[in-house]
């Protein structure tokens, strides 16, 4: 979004962290069958405040009905939520009291923290929950056990490493998470994704 002319084309906006999340949520929105949501990558959580300011200055922002913001919890879900709230407050947009609780009108604003407001982590953690019953996941865990048994260090970011190892088991290996979502490699009907579907339905309600 940074450095680009922002084109608002739909009444409901879903702001996500980056291109990976953009592809993921685009695939999910198509799966649900909604036509009235525009996904906007913000260019990273550290740029949220700056790019929200640019967003509200864009032509047609006054026509926006709903604004949803999705952010990873990282190490501290409460701090992540407060960071988004601070950015909203900075640009004089409505500030929700808690995640998934919309507030305001024109636009109605809601915030979603992943994998949940009570758990540290990221989008990949939620995807791993959805993939828990996939037969390939036992092979994924055996791979990392093998690394440890051979005295090798584990990756710094285990959720991302587990996802990439899982994706190596799919017909076309080497895809990133967003590309895997577009390719249909994720189980959209899994219970773990219900919170995402509910949030998107909430944002799309006019």
N, C-alpha and C positions, 0 to 999 in steps of 0.2 A: 504493500500500500504506500509505503514511504517513497516520495519523489515522483509519484504517479498521479495523474488526474483521476479522482475517484468518481466512478460512474455508479450511481445508485439506480438499479433497474427493477427492484422488487420491494414490496412494502415491508418485508421482514428481513432483518439482517442478522447473520450469525457470525460473530468475530471469533476467529481461531488463531492459534499461535503462528503457524507457518504453512508452507506449501504441503508438507506431509499431512497435516491435519485438514487442510483444504481438500485434498483428494479423498481422504477418509470420509469426511462429512458429506462431500458431494455424492459419494457412492451410497451412503446411508440415506440421504434425502431422496435419491432416486429410488432406492429400495422401498421406502415408505410411500413414494408416489406423490410427493408434494411438489407444487410448481411455484409457490409464492415465497420461497426463501432464497436469499442470496448469501453465499458463503464468502467471507472476506478474511484472507490471511493478514495478520497485523504485523508480520515481520519479526516476531519474537516478543516474549513477555516484557522485556525491558523497554520496548518501544510502544507499549500500550498507551501510555499517557499522551505521547506526542501524536500518535496516529489517531487516537480518538478525537483529539482537537482538530486534526485535518478532516476527519469524517464528518463532524458536526458542521464544518464549514462548507461541505460539499453541496452543490446544487441538488435540490430535491430531498435533502435530509429532513426537511419539514414534513415530507410525505410519509416518512417511516412510521409504521405502526408499532413494531416491536424490535427490540435490540437484545440479542443474547450474546453473552461472552463466555467462552469456554477456556479454562486454564488448567494446567497440570498443578497438582498439589505440591509436587516436589517433596521436600523434607517436612514441610509444615503446612497442612491444608488450611488452617485458620489464617496464617500469615499470607498465603496465596490469595485467599478471599479478600482479606483486608487490603492487599495491594491493588486488586481490581476496584474495590470500593473507593480507594484513594484516587485512582485514575478517573473514575466516574464523577467524584466530587470536584476534581480539578476542572472538569469541563462543564460543570453545572447540570449534569444529568441525574435522574433519580437514582438513589442508592438503596439497594435492597438490604434488609436486616439479616438475611441468611440466604444461602445458596438455594436455587430452584424456587425462590419465592419472588414472583414478579411484583414490581412496584411502579407507580406512575402511569402516565397515559400520553401517548403521542410524543415520544415513544414509551411503550411499556418496556421496562428493563429487567432482565434476569441474568443470573450468573450461575455457571455450573463448574464445579471443581472435580477433577478426575484424579484417581479412580472413584473417590467419594470425599465428602466433607470430613469424614472421620478417619481417613486413611492417607498416609503419605504415598507418593508414587506418581504415575503418569498414565497417559492413554494406553501405553503398551501393557501396563499392569491389568487394565480392564480387559484388553484383548486376550491376555493370558487366562483370565478367569473364564472368558467365553470359550476358549480352546481347551479347557481342562479335560474334557471327555474325548478329545480327538486322540486316536491311537498313536499318532506320531509324537505326542507329548512325552510318552514314556521313553521314547528313543532320544528325545531332546535332553531329558534329565540324565540318561545314561551317558550321553556325550560329555556333559559337564562333570559327572562323576569320574569319567575316564581321565579327564584333564587333571583332576585333583589327585587321582591315584598315581598318576605319572609325574607328580610334582610340578605341574604347570600352573601358572597363575590364572585365575578366573578374570573375565573382562570386568572393567570398572562399572559398566552399566549392564547389570544382569537382565533386567526386563527387555531391553533392546536386543541383547545377545540371544536370549531365548526366542524372541520373535523371529530374528533372522535365521536362527537354526531351524525353527519350525518351517519357515518359508522355503528353506532349502529342500524340504520334502515335497513341495508342490510341483505340478507338472512343468512349470516354467520358473526355475530358481533364479535368485538374484534380484527379485523385486523388493522395493521398499514398502513400508507398511501401507502408505497411501495407495501405491500401485497395486498392492495385494488386495486391498479393499475394492478397488475398481475391477480387478480380475475375478472377484467373487470367491476369494480364498478364505474369507472369514465367515463364521456361522452367524449370520444376522439374526436368526431366530433364537439364539442363546439368551437365557434369562439375564445374563450380565449386561446385555445391551439395552435392556428395557428402559433403564434410566435415561439413556441417550435418546431413545425414541420418544419418551414422555416429554423430555425437555424440548425437543424439536417440535412436537405437537403443540406444546405450550407457546413457543415462539410464533408458530404459524397461525395461531388462533386470532382471528380479526374481529 
